[in-house]
Amino acid sequence: MPARRLILLVAAGVAAFGQAASRLDLDSFEKVWTTVRDKHWQSKPGGLDWQAIHDEYRPRVEKAASHDEARAVMQEMLGRLHQSHFAIIPAPVYSVLDDEEGGPGVTGIDARVLDGQAVVTSVDPGSPAEKQGVRPGWQIQRAGGKELKPIIDQALSNPAVHELQLTRAVLARLSGAIGGTLDAAFLDGSGKTIDLSLNLTPPRGAISAFGNLPAQHVWFESKRIESTAYVRFNLFLDLPRVMAGFQQTVDNCKPCDGLIIDLRGNPGGIGGMAMGMAGFLVDKPNQRLGTMYLRDSTLNFVVNPRADVLSAPVAVLVDGCSASTSEIFAGGLKDLGRARIFGTRTAAAALPSAFERLPNGDGFQYAVANYISQGGQPLEGLGVTPDATVELTRGALLAGHDPVVDAAIDWIKTDSISIRRQKQP
């Protein structure tokens, strides 16, 4: 083939690609703009004339010379809302977060990204991981044939990616088809690399579904740590079983020094359960955890005290994977002065929000409601700030300690002693 003809064909191909990319970007722009118009909780999103916003920004997308430039214009448009959780996530990063290679089978490992590394934070009792000796504090180097560090670095490079999304992406690499196996490599506490083939089993807990929420495995655990009651559950779902377990924990806590409610990793669920649980802890009537505003309705999270309310100190543990109802519960009890919060700032995702893939391959996150805490502050984009910021460290986990739980127990001991002294004649 003559060189001139080859050059013309290549040029034509590049031009065709540019036109296709432009059409995809325009389709993406229209999807973003229309979604905000139709699903934002305000009829005038952000108090703006949204049609005028469309007319201002579409010509700029039409003139964009690249995907990156078109994306920047769309992100600027969303920035005019001055509201969080409206973001465009570049296709390469979104593909990492939205990887569908995982499955329902799990190894029993929970993990977080600490100092840029995937670290085991807990191992389910009796799980394949526990049976093969995996321990909290181990660094996860590789899972399913993929190195985790490049995935983590790519996600951390984009400010629109939150800890909750990144954690889910990491945990997806530790899942697969039930009955299969997962090859993984770990770095233990001595610096030795350990290669394991882990069986994939169903998640622990019982399957529960509610309304339009997908069926999910829900687990609930309650125990005593010295003289302090401790309760943890993974979702605000399975209302009869979780509420019954929580009530029993509270009833059994009457002689205890205090109660720890561990919501780390809990992404939320049924909002009404937050009100029901708060009723076991708040004795004053007509109290609220906050208010959620949707386009056509308003939901007040009113607390109805139970006949027998716990008076002992309450500590709530949270992290960057505590979201939605977990944030409403923790933030509301904090505003009411009924609980002290330990851990790290929550996901700042108290609102019902969604992710969708745009025609050009990018991801689009948007919220459909607004939530104002009882203290008058929005949780979306801010999250619940702990009264005591305590971070997990790999060193502490390797040593068998959970510094967040330790801090909560120390506070409860001090507070309970103070309460007993006040009651003495």
Secondary structure, DSSP 8 states (H G I E B T S, - for coil): --HHHHHHHHHHHHHHHHHHHHHHHHHHHHHHHHHHHHHSSSSSGGGS-HHHHHHHHHHHHHH-SSHHHHHHHHHHHHHTT--SS-EEE-HHHHHHHT-----SEE-SEEEEEETTEEEEEEE-TTSHHHHTT--TT-EEEEETTEEHHHHHHHHHT-TT--HHHHHHHHHHTTEE-TT-EEEEEEE-TTS-EEEEEEE-B--SSEEEEETTEEEEEE-EEEEEETTEEEEEES-B--HHHHHHHHHHHHHHTTTSSEEEEE-TT---B-HHHHHHHHTTT--SSSEEEEEEE-SS-EEEEEE---SS---S-EEEEE-TT--THHHHHHHHHHHTTS-EEEES---S--S-EEEEE-TTS-EEEEE--EEEETTS-B-TTT----SEE----HHHHHTT--HHHHHHHHHHHHHHHHHHHHH--
